Amino acid sequence: MQLEELMAKVSRLPAFRQQEVLDFVTFLEQQHGRAATLKDDHGEWSEHQFQIMSVDQAMRGISDESDLYSEDDLKERWS
C-alpha cells in the first residue's frame, strides 16, 4: 500500500477513527523501539522481558475505558 492510498483512506474516516489510527501508529512506533531494546544479543527475549511486554499489552488503554457498572450494580440480590 502506498502512503498516498493510506492517507486517502484515513482522510475518509470520521475524526474519532482517525484518532484511533494515529494512536495505533504511535503504539507501533513505541513497540518497535521497545522491541529493539528488549532483545538480547541473539535477538531473543528473556521470559521476564516477554512477561513485561505481555502485561503492558494487556493493560494498554485500560485507563481510557469508561466504567461499565456503578456502585448500585454491585448490590447482591437474593430471590
Gaussian input, Z-matrix of N, CA and C with variables (Angstrom, degrees):
# hf/3-21g

backbone

0 1
 N
 C     1     B1
 C     2     B2     1     A1
 N     3     B3     2     A2     1     D1
 C     4     B4     3     A3     2     D2
 C     5     B5     4     A4     3     D3
 N     6     B6     5     A5     4     D4
 C     7     B7     6     A6     5     D5
 C     8     B8     7     A7     6     D6
 N     9     B9     8     A8     7     D7
 C    10    B10     9     A9     8     D8
 C    11    B11    10    A10     9     D9
 N    12    B12    11    A11    10    D10
 C    13    B13    12    A12    11    D11
 C    14    B14    13    A13    12    D12
 N    15    B15    14    A14    13    D13
 C    16    B16    15    A15    14    D14
 C    17    B17    16    A16    15    D15
 N    18    B18    17    A17    16    D16
 C    19    B19    18    A18    17    D17
 C    20    B20    19    A19    18    D18
 N    21    B21    20    A20    19    D19
 C    22    B22    21    A21    20    D20
 C    23    B23    22    A22    21    D21
 N    24    B24    23    A23    22    D22
 C    25    B25    24    A24    23    D23
 C    26    B26    25    A25    24    D24
 N    27    B27    26    A26    25    D25
 C    28    B28    27    A27    26    D26
 C    29    B29    28    A28    27    D27
 N    30    B30    29    A29    28    D28
 C    31    B31    30    A30    29    D29
 C    32    B32    31    A31    30    D30
 N    33    B33    32    A32    31    D31
 C    34    B34    33    A33    32    D32
 C    35    B35    34    A34    33    D33
 N    36    B36    35    A35    34    D34
 C    37    B37    36    A36    35    D35
 C    38    B38    37    A37    36    D36
 N    39    B39    38    A38    37    D37
 C    40    B40    39    A39    38    D38
 C    41    B41    40    A40    39    D39
 N    42    B42    41    A41    40    D40
 C    43    B43    42    A42    41    D41
 C    44    B44    43    A43    42    D42
 N    45    B45    44    A44    43    D43
 C    46    B46    45    A45    44    D44
 C    47    B47    46    A46    45    D45
 N    48    B48    47    A47    46    D46
 C    49    B49    48    A48    47    D47
 C    50    B50    49    A49    48    D48
 N    51    B51    50    A50    49    D49
 C    52    B52    51    A51    50    D50
 C    53    B53    52    A52    51    D51
 N    54    B54    53    A53    52    D52
 C    55    B55    54    A54    53    D53
 C    56    B56    55    A55    54    D54
 N    57    B57    56    A56    55    D55
 C    58    B58    57    A57    56    D56
 C    59    B59    58    A58    57    D57
 N    60    B60    59    A59    58    D58
 C    61    B61    60    A60    59    D59
 C    62    B62    61    A61    60    D60
 N    63    B63    62    A62    61    D61
 C    64    B64    63    A63    62    D62
 C    65    B65    64    A64    63    D63
 N    66    B66    65    A65    64    D64
 C    67    B67    66    A66    65    D65
 C    68    B68    67    A67    66    D66
 N    69    B69    68    A68    67    D67
 C    70    B70    69    A69    68    D68
 C    71    B71    70    A70    69    D69
 N    72    B72    71    A71    70    D70
 C    73    B73    72    A72    71    D71
 C    74    B74    73    A73    72    D72
 N    75    B75    74    A74    73    D73
 C    76    B76    75    A75    74    D74
 C    77    B77    76    A76    75    D75
 N    78    B78    77    A77    76    D76
 C    79    B79    78    A78    77    D77
 C    80    B80    79    A79    78    D78
 N    81    B81    80    A80    79    D79
 C    82    B82    81    A81    80    D80
 C    83    B83    82    A82    81    D81
 N    84    B84    83    A83    82    D82
 C    85    B85    84    A84    83    D83
 C    86    B86    85    A85    84    D84
 N    87    B87    86    A86    85    D85
 C    88    B88    87    A87    86    D86
 C    89    B89    88    A88    87    D87
 N    90    B90    89    A89    88    D88
 C    91    B91    90    A90    89    D89
 C    92    B92    91    A91    90    D90
 N    93    B93    92    A92    91    D91
 C    94    B94    93    A93    92    D92
 C    95    B95    94    A94    93    D93
 N    96    B96    95    A95    94    D94
 C    97    B97    96    A96    95    D95
 C    98    B98    97    A97    96    D96
 N    99    B99    98    A98    97    D97
 C   100   B100    99    A99    98    D98
 C   101   B101   100   A100    99    D99
 N   102   B102   101   A101   100   D100
 C   103   B103   102   A102   101   D101
 C   104   B104   103   A103   102   D102
 N   105   B105   104   A104   103   D103
 C   106   B106   105   A105   104   D104
 C   107   B107   106   A106   105   D105
 N   108   B108   107   A107   106   D106
 C   109   B109   108   A108   107   D107
 C   110   B110   109   A109   108   D108
 N   111   B111   110   A110   109   D109
 C   112   B112   111   A111   110   D110
 C   113   B113   112   A112   111   D111
 N   114   B114   113   A113   112   D112
 C   115   B115   114   A114   113   D113
 C   116   B116   115   A115   114   D114
 N   117   B117   116   A116   115   D115
 C   118   B118   117   A117   116   D116
 C   119   B119   118   A118   117   D117
 N   120   B120   119   A119   118   D118
 C   121   B121   120   A120   119   D119
 C   122   B122   121   A121   120   D120
 N   123   B123   122   A122   121   D121
 C   124   B124   123   A123   122   D122
 C   125   B125   124   A124   123   D123
 N   126   B126   125   A125   124   D124
 C   127   B127   126   A126   125   D125
 C   128   B128   127   A127   126   D126
 N   129   B129   128   A128   127   D127
 C   130   B130   129   A129   128   D128
 C   131   B131   130   A130   129   D129
 N   132   B132   131   A131   130   D130
 C   133   B133   132   A132   131   D131
 C   134   B134   133   A133   132   D132
 N   135   B135   134   A134   133   D133
 C   136   B136   135   A135   134   D134
 C   137   B137   136   A136   135   D135
 N   138   B138   137   A137   136   D136
 C   139   B139   138   A138   137   D137
 C   140   B140   139   A139   138   D138
 N   141   B141   140   A140   139   D139
 C   142   B142   141   A141   140   D140
 C   143   B143   142   A142   141   D141
 N   144   B144   143   A143   142   D142
 C   145   B145   144   A144   143   D143
 C   146   B146   145   A145   144   D144
 N   147   B147   146   A146   145   D145
 C   148   B148   147   A147   146   D146
 C   149   B149   148   A148   147   D147
 N   150   B150   149   A149   148   D148
 C   151   B151   150   A150   149   D149
 C   152   B152   151   A151   150   D150
 N   153   B153   152   A152   151   D151
 C   154   B154   153   A153   152   D152
 C   155   B155   154   A154   153   D153
 N   156   B156   155   A155   154   D154
 C   157   B157   156   A156   155   D155
 C   158   B158   157   A157   156   D156
 N   159   B159   158   A158   157   D157
 C   160   B160   159   A159   158   D158
 C   161   B161   160   A160   159   D159
 N   162   B162   161   A161   160   D160
 C   163   B163   162   A162   161   D161
 C   164   B164   163   A163   162   D162
 N   165   B165   164   A164   163   D163
 C   166   B166   165   A165   164   D164
 C   167   B167   166   A166   165   D165
 N   168   B168   167   A167   166   D166
 C   169   B169   168   A168   167   D167
 C   170   B170   169   A169   168   D168
 N   171   B171   170   A170   169   D169
 C   172   B172   171   A171   170   D170
 C   173   B173   172   A172   171   D171
 N   174   B174   173   A173   172   D172
 C   175   B175   174   A174   173   D173
 C   176   B176   175   A175   174   D174
 N   177   B177   176   A176   175   D175
 C   178   B178   177   A177   176   D176
 C   179   B179   178   A178   177   D177
 N   180   B180   179   A179   178   D178
 C   181   B181   180   A180   179   D179
 C   182   B182   181   A181   180   D180
 N   183   B183   182   A182   181   D181
 C   184   B184   183   A183   182   D182
 C   185   B185   184   A184   183   D183
 N   186   B186   185   A185   184   D184
 C   187   B187   186   A186   185   D185
 C   188   B188   187   A187   186   D186
 N   189   B189   188   A188   187   D187
 C   190   B190   189   A189   188   D188
 C   191   B191   190   A190   189   D189
 N   192   B192   191   A191   190   D190
 C   193   B193   192   A192   191   D191
 C   194   B194   193   A193   192   D192
 N   195   B195   194   A194   193   D193
 C   196   B196   195   A195   194   D194
 C   197   B197   196   A196   195   D195
 N   198   B198   197   A197   196   D196
 C   199   B199   198   A198   197   D197
 C   200   B200   199   A199   198   D198
 N   201   B201   200   A200   199   D199
 C   202   B202   201   A201   200   D200
 C   203   B203   202   A202   201   D201
 N   204   B204   203   A203   202   D202
 C   205   B205   204   A204   203   D203
 C   206   B206   205   A205   204   D204
 N   207   B207   206   A206   205   D205
 C   208   B208   207   A207   206   D206
 C   209   B209   208   A208   207   D207
 N   210   B210   209   A209   208   D208
 C   211   B211   210   A210   209   D209
 C   212   B212   211   A211   210   D210
 N   213   B213   212   A212   211   D211
 C   214   B214   213   A213   212   D212
 C   215   B215   214   A214   213   D213
 N   216   B216   215   A215   214   D214
 C   217   B217   216   A216   215   D215
 C   218   B218   217   A217   216   D216
 N   219   B219   218   A218   217   D217
 C   220   B220   219   A219   218   D218
 C   221   B221   220   A220   219   D219
 N   222   B222   221   A221   220   D220
 C   223   B223   222   A222   221   D221
 C   224   B224   223   A223   222   D222
 N   225   B225   224   A224   223   D223
 C   226   B226   225   A225   224   D224
 C   227   B227   226   A226   225   D225
 N   228   B228   227   A227   226   D226
 C   229   B229   228   A228   227   D227
 C   230   B230   229   A229   228   D228
 N   231   B231   230   A230   229   D229
 C   232   B232   231   A231   230   D230
 C   233   B233   232   A232   231   D231
 N   234   B234   233   A233   232   D232
 C   235   B235   234   A234   233   D233
 C   236   B236   235   A235   234   D234

   B1=1.4511
   B2=1.5332
   B3=1.2760
   B4=1.4499
   B5=1.5250
   B6=1.3096
   B7=1.4575
   B8=1.5251
   B9=1.3144
   B10=1.4718
   B11=1.5272
   B12=1.3314
   B13=1.4665
   B14=1.5236
   B15=1.3214
   B16=1.4661
   B17=1.5250
   B18=1.3145
   B19=1.4662
   B20=1.5285
   B21=1.3235
   B22=1.4653
   B23=1.5274
   B24=1.3321
   B25=1.4692
   B26=1.5246
   B27=1.3234
   B28=1.4669
   B29=1.5209
   B30=1.3147
   B31=1.4701
   B32=1.5246
   B33=1.3360
   B34=1.4705
   B35=1.5249
   B36=1.3100
   B37=1.4648
   B38=1.5239
   B39=1.3489
   B40=1.4688
   B41=1.5365
   B42=1.3140
   B43=1.4755
   B44=1.5261
   B45=1.3463
   B46=1.4656
   B47=1.5349
   B48=1.3162
   B49=1.4643
   B50=1.5321
   B51=1.3261
   B52=1.4583
   B53=1.5353
   B54=1.3402
   B55=1.4613
   B56=1.5271
   B57=1.3328
   B58=1.4659
   B59=1.5243
   B60=1.3177
   B61=1.4669
   B62=1.5241
   B63=1.3148
   B64=1.4645
   B65=1.5295
   B66=1.3283
   B67=1.4702
   B68=1.5241
   B69=1.3268
   B70=1.4612
   B71=1.5245
   B72=1.3223
   B73=1.4626
   B74=1.5289
   B75=1.3335
   B76=1.4630
   B77=1.5198
   B78=1.3254
   B79=1.4666
   B80=1.5320
   B81=1.3275
   B82=1.4605
   B83=1.5239
   B84=1.3222
   B85=1.4648
   B86=1.5319
   B87=1.3269
   B88=1.4648
   B89=1.5183
   B90=1.3156
   B91=1.4621
   B92=1.5197
   B93=1.3082
   B94=1.4619
   B95=1.5235
   B96=1.3221
   B97=1.4545
   B98=1.5120
   B99=1.3264
   B100=1.4571
   B101=1.5213
   B102=1.3201
   B103=1.4680
   B104=1.5268
   B105=1.3087
   B106=1.4606
   B107=1.5263
   B108=1.3384
   B109=1.4646
   B110=1.5197
   B111=1.3275
   B112=1.4648
   B113=1.5256
   B114=1.2978
   B115=1.4589
   B116=1.5260
   B117=1.3165
   B118=1.4609
   B119=1.5287
   B120=1.3147
   B121=1.4650
   B122=1.5232
   B123=1.3238
   B124=1.4646
   B125=1.5284
   B126=1.3379
   B127=1.4573
   B128=1.5145
   B129=1.3275
   B130=1.4636
   B131=1.5210
   B132=1.3207
   B133=1.4572
   B134=1.5149
   B135=1.3253
   B136=1.4628
   B137=1.5291
   B138=1.3026
   B139=1.4754
   B140=1.5227
   B141=1.3259
   B142=1.4709
   B143=1.5254
   B144=1.3114
   B145=1.4565
   B146=1.5277
   B147=1.3179
   B148=1.4623
   B149=1.5262
   B150=1.3364
   B151=1.4630
   B152=1.5252
   B153=1.3222
   B154=1.4685
   B155=1.5266
   B156=1.3225
   B157=1.4545
   B158=1.5300
   B159=1.3258
   B160=1.4637
   B161=1.5222
   B162=1.3175
   B163=1.4641
   B164=1.5248
   B165=1.3233
   B166=1.4639
   B167=1.5255
   B168=1.3178
   B169=1.4649
   B170=1.5263
   B171=1.3254
   B172=1.4633
   B173=1.5269
   B174=1.3168
   B175=1.4562
   B176=1.5324
   B177=1.3183
   B178=1.4583
   B179=1.5241
   B180=1.3246
   B181=1.4544
   B182=1.5064
   B183=1.3284
   B184=1.4639
   B185=1.5179
   B186=1.3257
   B187=1.4669
   B188=1.5262
   B189=1.3108
   B190=1.4601
   B191=1.5282
   B192=1.3266
   B193=1.4566
   B194=1.5218
   B195=1.3161
   B196=1.4598
   B197=1.5270
   B198=1.3249
   B199=1.4541
   B200=1.5273
   B201=1.3211
   B202=1.4578
   B203=1.5184
   B204=1.3325
   B205=1.4493
   B206=1.5200
   B207=1.3143
   B208=1.4627
   B209=1.5274
   B210=1.3232
   B211=1.4634
   B212=1.5283
   B213=1.3257
   B214=1.4693
   B215=1.5289
   B216=1.3208
   B217=1.4653
   B218=1.5265
   B219=1.3264
   B220=1.4633
   B221=1.5359
   B222=1.2938
   B223=1.4606
   B224=1.5154
   B225=1.3155
   B226=1.4557
   B227=1.5205
   B228=1.2983
   B229=1.4684
   B230=1.5195
   B231=1.3123
   B232=1.4592
   B233=1.5293
   B234=1.2997
   B235=1.4706
   B236=1.4955
   A1=107.52
   A2=115.92
   A3=122.01
   A4=109.98
   A5=116.21
   A6=122.18
   A7=111.18
   A8=117.46
   A9=121.03
   A10=110.91
   A11=116.74
   A12=120.75
   A13=110.21
   A14=116.33
   A15=120.70
   A16=110.71
   A17=116.28
   A18=120.13
   A19=111.20
   A20=117.34
   A21=120.81
   A22=110.63
   A23=116.39
   A24=119.98
   A25=110.98
   A26=116.94
   A27=120.36
   A28=110.35
   A29=117.87
   A30=120.73
   A31=112.24
   A32=117.76
   A33=121.24
   A34=112.77
   A35=116.72
   A36=120.97
   A37=111.07
   A38=116.95
   A39=119.34
   A40=109.75
   A41=116.17
   A42=121.81
   A43=112.64
   A44=117.31
   A45=118.54
   A46=111.01
   A47=118.10
   A48=120.98
   A49=110.58
   A50=116.77
   A51=119.99
   A52=110.02
   A53=115.98
   A54=119.85
   A55=110.22
   A56=117.38
   A57=120.56
   A58=111.17
   A59=116.29
   A60=120.49
   A61=109.55
   A62=116.68
   A63=120.77
   A64=110.56
   A65=116.65
   A66=120.55
   A67=110.78
   A68=116.54
   A69=120.09
   A70=111.13
   A71=117.06
   A72=120.47
   A73=109.81
   A74=116.92
   A75=121.03
   A76=110.39
   A77=116.18
   A78=121.53
   A79=110.76
   A80=117.26
   A81=121.14
   A82=111.39
   A83=116.48
   A84=119.97
   A85=110.65
   A86=115.84
   A87=119.91
   A88=110.83
   A89=117.00
   A90=120.59
   A91=111.04
   A92=117.10
   A93=120.16
   A94=109.91
   A95=116.78
   A96=120.82
   A97=111.83
   A98=117.21
   A99=121.76
   A100=110.57
   A101=117.28
   A102=120.50
   A103=110.61
   A104=116.82
   A105=119.83
   A106=111.23
   A107=117.35
   A108=120.03
   A109=112.22
   A110=118.56
   A111=121.06
   A112=113.11
   A113=117.38
   A114=119.94
   A115=110.45
   A116=116.18
   A117=120.00
   A118=109.73
   A119=116.05
   A120=120.53
   A121=113.33
   A122=116.99
   A123=120.91
   A124=111.75
   A125=117.00
   A126=120.49
   A127=113.35
   A128=118.18
   A129=122.23
   A130=110.38
   A131=115.97
   A132=121.16
   A133=108.74
   A134=116.12
   A135=119.24
   A136=107.99
   A137=116.22
   A138=120.55
   A139=110.05
   A140=116.96
   A141=121.10
   A142=111.08
   A143=117.59
   A144=121.09
   A145=111.25
   A146=116.36
   A147=120.05
   A148=110.96
   A149=117.78
   A150=121.16
   A151=110.87
   A152=116.72
   A153=119.99
   A154=110.14
   A155=116.64
   A156=120.64
   A157=110.53
   A158=117.82
   A159=121.51
   A160=111.20
   A161=116.98
   A162=120.69
   A163=109.73
   A164=116.84
   A165=119.93
   A166=110.71
   A167=116.87
   A168=121.11
   A169=111.21
   A170=116.08
   A171=120.32
   A172=111.87
   A173=116.92
   A174=120.83
   A175=112.98
   A176=117.81
   A177=121.80
   A178=110.69
   A179=116.30
   A180=121.82
   A181=115.67
   A182=118.60
   A183=119.92
   A184=111.81
   A185=117.81
   A186=119.94
   A187=111.11
   A188=118.41
   A189=121.97
   A190=112.73
   A191=116.78
   A192=120.12
   A193=110.99
   A194=115.42
   A195=119.34
   A196=109.56
   A197=115.48
   A198=120.38
   A199=109.60
   A200=116.36
   A201=120.56
   A202=111.92
   A203=116.61
   A204=121.00
   A205=110.28
   A206=115.59
   A207=120.86
   A208=108.27
   A209=116.41
   A210=119.48
   A211=110.68
   A212=117.81
   A213=121.05
   A214=111.49
   A215=117.05
   A216=121.01
   A217=111.42
   A218=117.05
   A219=120.41
   A220=112.56
   A221=118.05
   A222=120.11
   A223=109.65
   A224=115.60
   A225=120.63
   A226=108.89
   A227=115.96
   A228=119.80
   A229=109.51
   A230=114.70
   A231=120.64
   A232=108.09
   A233=115.17
   A234=119.52
   A235=111.03
   D1=134.57
   D2=179.56
   D3=-85.12
   D4=154.62
   D5=-179.67
   D6=-58.50
   D7=-39.95
   D8=-179.94
   D9=-62.97
   D10=-41.19
   D11=179.08
   D12=-65.09
   D13=-42.53
   D14=178.35
   D15=-61.78
   D16=-46.25
   D17=179.82
   D18=-61.84
   D19=-39.25
   D20=179.19
   D21=-64.13
   D22=-43.16
   D23=-179.82
   D24=-65.81
   D25=-43.67
   D26=-179.46
   D27=-65.71
   D28=-38.21
   D29=-178.36
   D30=-65.31
   D31=-22.08
   D32=178.48
   D33=-83.10
   D34=-10.70
   D35=-179.44
   D36=-79.64
   D37=154.28
   D38=172.96
   D39=-63.76
   D40=159.18
   D41=-175.34
   D42=-55.38
   D43=-41.36
   D44=-177.30
   D45=-68.50
   D46=-30.27
   D47=176.32
   D48=-74.48
   D49=-35.96
   D50=175.37
   D51=-60.48
   D52=-39.18
   D53=177.91
   D54=-64.14
   D55=-38.48
   D56=177.08
   D57=-62.01
   D58=-40.99
   D59=178.36
   D60=-62.94
   D61=-44.62
   D62=178.91
   D63=-61.78
   D64=-44.15
   D65=178.47
   D66=-60.48
   D67=-41.11
   D68=-178.81
   D69=-67.33
   D70=-41.12
   D71=178.35
   D72=-63.54
   D73=-41.71
   D74=177.04
   D75=-61.34
   D76=-43.10
   D77=177.39
   D78=-59.28
   D79=-45.62
   D80=179.08
   D81=-61.56
   D82=-40.93
   D83=177.97
   D84=-61.78
   D85=-44.25
   D86=-179.47
   D87=-65.32
   D88=-43.06
   D89=-178.89
   D90=-66.53
   D91=-37.96
   D92=179.20
   D93=-63.03
   D94=-44.57
   D95=178.38
   D96=-66.56
   D97=-40.59
   D98=-179.91
   D99=-68.32
   D100=-40.92
   D101=-179.12
   D102=-61.27
   D103=-37.67
   D104=-179.98
   D105=-65.53
   D106=-33.60
   D107=-178.93
   D108=-84.70
   D109=-22.33
   D110=-177.83
   D111=-81.58
   D112=-23.51
   D113=-176.03
   D114=-78.20
   D115=144.90
   D116=178.14
   D117=-83.28
   D118=-170.89
   D119=-176.86
   D120=-61.80
   D121=-23.73
   D122=-178.60
   D123=-96.68
   D124=6.32
   D125=179.54
   D126=79.52
   D127=13.94
   D128=-178.53
   D129=-107.31
   D130=149.31
   D131=175.97
   D132=-96.48
   D133=144.23
   D134=173.30
   D135=-76.78
   D136=163.19
   D137=178.58
   D138=-58.95
   D139=-42.98
   D140=-179.91
   D141=-62.15
   D142=-44.69
   D143=179.40
   D144=-63.04
   D145=-39.75
   D146=178.58
   D147=-65.52
   D148=-39.82
   D149=178.56
   D150=-63.80
   D151=-41.92
   D152=178.49
   D153=-61.07
   D154=-46.10
   D155=179.55
   D156=-62.35
   D157=-39.94
   D158=-178.95
   D159=-64.52
   D160=-43.39
   D161=179.22
   D162=-65.45
   D163=-42.43
   D164=177.71
   D165=-58.20
   D166=-42.05
   D167=179.46
   D168=-65.15
   D169=-43.81
   D170=-177.24
   D171=-65.30
   D172=-35.56
   D173=-175.32
   D174=-92.67
   D175=-4.41
   D176=-177.07
   D177=-59.02
   D178=123.36
   D179=175.47
   D180=80.69
   D181=1.37
   D182=-176.59
   D183=-64.26
   D184=-31.86
   D185=-179.62
   D186=-71.35
   D187=-17.30
   D188=179.97
   D189=-87.19
   D190=-9.54
   D191=-177.71
   D192=-75.99
   D193=143.24
   D194=177.74
   D195=-78.04
   D196=155.62
   D197=178.51
   D198=-71.50
   D199=130.48
   D200=-179.97
   D201=-87.04
   D202=-25.23
   D203=-174.78
   D204=-130.83
   D205=149.98
   D206=174.69
   D207=-103.32
   D208=176.80
   D209=177.93
   D210=-63.46
   D211=-31.17
   D212=178.09
   D213=-62.11
   D214=-30.22
   D215=179.97
   D216=-72.06
   D217=-15.01
   D218=-176.71
   D219=-85.43
   D220=-6.96
   D221=179.85
   D222=-66.46
   D223=132.28
   D224=177.77
   D225=-86.95
   D226=133.32
   D227=-177.73
   D228=-115.91
   D229=133.11
   D230=179.95
   D231=-112.80
   D232=135.21
   D233=179.63
   D234=-87.51

